[in-house]
């Protein structure tokens, strides 16, 4: 009986009501998000061919003595579909950031399950969040393109050469490797914005983030280990930015005053 009461109290807690309210809000946006994904996919498919041509002609992304081959007849078609899907997902993520920024900043939770009215300045806050998100994504892409990807590709080629092997990469695997690192880096650089929106929107308390700081660092290290070759330098190139950006977000939250 006591356990049931504890569960009921937990479900009725203000923060849990907030999550339930956000879930209800997202359900009302399913049609909009689905439409945006389809729109991005449709316009992205013809553009994907240009992107693929550009990537294939980037000699700096193909280490010396490395050959790129095609193994399947539909390989280029599948890559175009993948790129088009990424564009659709990007539009969905940007819309979610817009919603989160507009709905953040409320200082009080209502007693019912309805989200409070969107405060004044929500439109401006949403635009600022989108601009910051795009700026952080560009910084992440530059970091991946100029530092992370060249280093890892050269490392993999040197590792194969040291074993006396010729380096021949599958086109779909090579493009997928590039895109996963580039998009992963762009998403990782969203950490400051995501943390600030979560703190200002009441989704999480700062004391909880600081209490589990080491756990979040460990998650960043595990993510870096999964994406990088098994050496400390590669691990640091991927995990360190996420840890640093998390700490920057906590610092910004302490510096930037919160509106009453």
Residue, then its C-alpha position, 0 to 999 in steps of 0.5 A: x500500500x505504501x509503495x502504491x502511495x509513493x508511486x502516486x506521489x511521484x506521478x503527481x510531482x510537479x516535474x512529472x506533471x511537466x513531463x506529461x504536459x510536454x508529452x501531450x504537447x508533442x502529440x499535438x505536433x506529430x502531424x507538423x513534425x511528420x510533414x516537416x520530415x517528408x518535406x525535408x526528405x523530398x527536397x533532400x533527395x535531389x540535393x543528395x546527389x550533389x552532396x555525394x559528388x562533392x564528397x567523392x571529389x574531396x581528395x583530402x578525405x581519402x588518404x594516400x594509397x586508399x581506394x574507394x569501391x562500389x559493391x552494390x548496384x543500388x549503392x548510390x540510390x541508398x546513399x541519396x535516401x540516407x542523406x535525404x532522411x538526414x535532412x528531414x531529421x534535421x528539420x524535425x530537430x530544429x522544430x523541437x529546439x524552437x518549441x523547447x526554447x519558446x516553452x522554456x522560462x516559466x518560473x511556476x508550474x500549474x496545478x493541472x496538466x496544461x502547459x502555462x501560457x507562453x511568456x512574452x518574448x517567446x518568439x524572440x527566444x525561439x529565434x535566438x535558440x535556432x540561431x545558437x543551434x545553427x551556430x553550434x552545429x556549424x562549429x561542430x561540423x568545422x571541428x569534425x571536418x578539419x580535425x576529427x575526420x582527417x585524423x581518424x581516416x589517416x589513423x585507420x589507413x596507417x593502421x592497415x598499412x602497418x599490417x601490410x594490408x592494402x586499404x580499400x574502403x566500401x563507398x557506403x561505409x566510407x560515406x556513412x563514417x563521414x556523415x556519422x562523425x560530422x552529424x554526431x559532432x554537430x549534435x554533440x555541440x548542442x550540449x550547451x543549448x540543451x542543458x540551458x533549455x532543460x535548466x531554464x525550462x524546469x526539466x532538470x535541476x542544476x543540483x542534479x546535474x552537478x551531483x551526477x557530473x562524473x556519471x555524465x563524464x563517463x557517458x561522454x567517454x563511453x560515447x567517445x570510445x564507441x566512435x573512435x579507434x582504440x587509442x587515447x588520443x582519438x578518444x580524447x578528440x571525441x569525448x573531451x568536447x562533450x565534457x567541456x561543453x557540458x561544463x560551459x553550459x553550467x557556467x553560462x547558467x550561473x552567469x546569465x540571469x534568469x527572468x523572473 
